[in-house]
Amino acid sequence: MFEFGLLWLLVLLPLPLIMRWVKPKTDSAPAVKVPFYHTAAELAGSSPLKRKRWGHGITLWLIWVLLVIAAADPRWIGEAQSQPYSGRDMMLAVDISKSMEIRDMLPPGIVAMQFQNGEPINRLTAVKAVVGDFVTRRTGDRLGLILFGDQAYVQAPLTYDTQTVNQLLQEAQIGFAGGATAIGDALGLAIKRLRERPEGSRRIILLSDGANTAGNTEPLEAARIAADMGVKVYTIGFGSNRSTGGFFSRSASADLDVRTLQQIAESTGGEFFRAESTEELAEVHKQLDALEPIELDERTVRPMNRLFYWPLGLALLLSALLAASRIHLRRANLAGGVS
């Protein structure tokens, strides 16, 4: 169905004619009198110059009509379509600090294609594969993405476009947000983004492989605010517990603050998960799917295709052609005067 968003603007179409009609007429004597002018005009009849003036006038009128039509916002409304949605709002907070480049993830089934010759990949690559798969499965939820290191940044606001959220996750690089870990700031920013959303639908999934070493907000204080607002936080501690080897051998996840992540989850009614491999991380997200099932409802939407750029583009094209013809005519007149 075709319609105009601002139909009332079409009343402006006759405005140039009205302005021409109400324009006061001025009688002025000619500056130079040419005795034979009328005779020459009669002999010439409908001169090319007169025809060009008529052509210019029609073109200007057409440009005006096209501009008014474009301003009236023409649009095509498609047939009604049902769209599934769950009404759940979920912010994903993903750690991209320096420690996420540790290569301690072995080939699991879900991301085997990303490994070469059985070589381990870094933690962020594994997260991109597993969390990206989780994101694309959450059809019907509104998802947002926060990346954090020294500071926390909203990479994607809440949206139903899970494909774009996944793409932005895949484009994340270690070091984009600094080398430290601001868990409290990430949690606080996620809470802020959920503040205006309906109660009972607010969820945060926070994944980190370290402890809070940066930022202005204490993680447990942010958790208290989340609990007061009814925001449920699920925390994931990621990273292998295998030894790093060497004389000063230590666990690869020695810096992971499990206790704080557990307290955040418990105080908000969420749950803490420990994942030491990509397979375990995939299993965590399966559990999250079970804990937060997508209860789909349906709503009817009508796709809209806005068409204003067609008349606007044609008006610009006619304006360019009109300007080019006038430049050509002026050059021709100058050439005739010189000869």
N, C-alpha and C positions, 0 to 999 in steps of 0.2 A: 504494500500500500504506500502510495506516494503522499507526502504531506510537507508543509512548511513549519519549521519550528517557531518562526516569528512572522506569521501570516500578515499581521497588521502593517508590516513595512511595505507591502505591495501598494499601499495607498500613495507612496512617494513616486510611483511611476510617472504620473502626469506632471510632476513638479517643474521640469524645464519648460513645458508649454505654459503653465500658469505664470512662471516668472517672466516669460516672454510677453505674455498678455498684460500683466500688471506693470511691466517696466515702463516708466514715463517716457513719452516721446519728446525728443528735443529737435527743434527746428534750427538748423545752423546753415548759414550761407556757405556755398563752396568757396574754398580758398582760391581756386584757379578755375576760370571759365574756359571751356574749350568749345568754340562755336560749332564744330562739325561732329561733336560727340554723339548726339542723338541719331544723326544720319548714319554714322559708322555702326552704331549699335543695331539700327534697323537692318542694315545690309548684312551684318554678321549673323543676325537671327539668334539661335541658341548656341552661343559661343562655347568652346571647350572649357574656358575658365568658369563660366556659369555652371556647366555640368559638374565640374570638379567641386565647386562650392556646395552644390546639392549633394554630391557623394559624401563630402566631408560632414555635412549636417546629418545625413542618415547614419553614417558611421558613429558619430558622437552620440546620437540618440540610442543606437543599439548598444554602445558601451555602457551608457547609463542604465538601460534596462537590465543588462547582464549583471552589473554591480548591485542593483537593488535585489535581484533574484538571489544572488550569492549571499547578501546580507540577511535575507529572509530565511536562511538556513534550510535549503531543500534537503530532504532525507527520504530514504526508502526503508520502510518498516517491514521486516520479514514476518513469516508465520510464527505463531507462538510455539515455543519449545520448552520442554521440561528439563530442568537442571538439578541434579542431586546436590544436596549440601547437608552438613551435619550441625553447623552452628558452633563448632568447637574452634577456639583460637589458640594456636600453639606457637610459641617462640622457641627457636632452636639457637642455643648459645654454644658456639664451637671454639675451642682453644686452638689458636694458630701461633702459639709462642715458639721460641727456639727449640724447646725440647721435643716438639712434634716432628722434628726431622730425624729423630733416632730411628734407625733401621732395625726394628725387632719384630716385625710382623711377617709371619711365614705364610706361604700360599694357601688360602682357603678356597673353597669351591666358588664363592660368590665373586671373587676378584682374581681368580687364577690367571685370567688373560692379561692382567696388569703386571705379572711377574715374568721375568725372563731367566731361564735356566735355573729355576728354583731359588733365585736370589731374593732375600727379604727386601721389602720396601719400607719407606718411612711411615710413621703413624698417620700423618695427614692424608697420604694416598689411600690408606686403608679406610680411614674415616669417610673420605669422599665417595668411595665405592659403596660402603655399607649404608651410611646415612643418606646418600643420594638415592639409593634404592628405596629406603624407608620414606623419603620425601615424595617420590613419584607415586607411591602406593596410597598416600593419604588424600585421595580424591574426595573432595567434599569438605575438607577442613581448610581453614584459613591458616596459612603458615607464614612465619617471618624468620629471618636469619640474622643473627648477631655474631660477629667475629671479634675475638678479643685476644690481646697480648698485653702490652703496657697499658693500653686503653681499650675500651669497647666501642664498636661501631655497628650501626644498623646497616647491614648489607642489603637486606630486603625487608620492606614493611609487610605487615599482614596482608596476605593476598590468597585468592583461590588458585592463582597461576603457579602450581607446583613445579611446572617445567622450568620457569624462570628462576625460581628459588634454587632448584637443583643446579642450573647453569651457573648461578652466582657462587654456589658452593664449590663447584668444580674449578672455577677460576681463582679461588683463594690460594694465596701463596704464603709460605712461612716467612715471617718478617714484615708482612704488610702492616701489622699493628704493633710491632716491637717484639723484643725477646722475652720480656717478663710475663707474668700471668696475673691479670686483674679479674679474679673471679667475682669479687664483690661488685665491681662496677658493671660487669656483664649482667649479673643477676638484677642489679638495680635498674639498668636500662631496659631489660626485658619486662620488668614489672611496670615501668613507666609506659611502655608500649601497650600493655594489656589493661591499663587503668580504666580506659573508657569502654572496655568490652563488657558484655553481660556477665554477671556473676554465675559461677557454676561451669563456665566454659573456658576459663583461663588456665592454660597449662604452659610450663616451661620445661624443656629438656636441656640440661647443661652437661656438656662433655669436656673433661679436662684430664691432663696427665700430670698435673703438678699441684702446687700449693699457691695460695694467694700471696704474691710477692710485689704487687703494684696496685695503684688505684687509690681512691679516696674513701671507698666504702668497705666496711668490714662485711665479709660474707654472711656471718650469723645475724648481723643487724639487718641486712637486706632480706634474709630469710624470715626474720620477725615481721617485717613490713609485708612480705608476701603472704604470710599466714594471716595477718590482720585483714588483708584484702581478699582472702579466699583463693589465692593463686597456688595451685599445686605444682611442686617442683620435683622433677625426676632428675637425679644426678647419676652420671656415669664416670667412673674412674677407669681410664684407659691406659694400657701399656703393659708390657711383659714384665714378669718378676724374675726373669732369668738373670744370671750373673753377667756382668759386663766383661769378666775375665781380667787377667793381668794381676800384678802384685797387689794393687789396691782394688781388688774386686769388690763390687757392690751391686745391688739390685738395680736393674735398668729403670725401675719405678720407685726408687728410694725417695724421690721428692714428692710423690703423690700423697696428698693430705686426705687419706681415707676418712678419718674421723670427722673432719669438717664437712665433707660431702655427705656423710651419713646424717649428721646433725641437721643440715639444710633440708634433706629429704624428709626426715622424721618430723621436724617442726612444721612443715607445710602440708603434711598428709600425703606426701609422695613416697618415692621408694629409691633406694640406692642400689646401683648395679656395679659389679666389678667385671671388667672385660680384659683378659690378658692376651687375646688374639682376635683376629678379624672374625673368626667363626663364632667366638663368644660374643663379640659385639653384634653380629647378625642375630644371634639368639636373644640378646637383650632387646633389640628392636622388635622381634617377634613377641616378646613378653609385653612390650609397650603397646603393640597392636591389640593384645588381649586385654590389657588394663584399660586402655582408652579406645574401645571399639568405635568404628565409624557408624553411627546410627543415622542412616541417610533418610532425609525427607526430600520432597520434591517441591520446587517452585517454578512458576511459569515465567519465562522471559521472552521478549521479542527482540531479535537481533536488529540493530539499526546501522544503516550504512549512510553516512553523511555525504552529500553530493555537491556541496558548495564550491569545491575546487574546480568543477567543470565550467560553470559560468564565469568564475573568477579568472581561470586560465584563459578562456576565450576572450574576455574583456582585455586582459593584458596583451594578448596577441594582436587584437585589433588596434589597441593603443600604439603598439610598436610599429605596425604597418602604417598607421595614420601619420605618425611622426616621421617615418622614413619617406613617405610620399611628399610631405611638406618640405622636407630637406631637399629632396630631389627637385621639386618645383622651384624652390628658392635658388638653387644652383643654376637651373635652366634659365630663370629670369636674369640672373647676374651675367650669365654667358651671353644671353641675347643683348643685354645693354652694352657689354664690352665690344661686341662685334658691330 
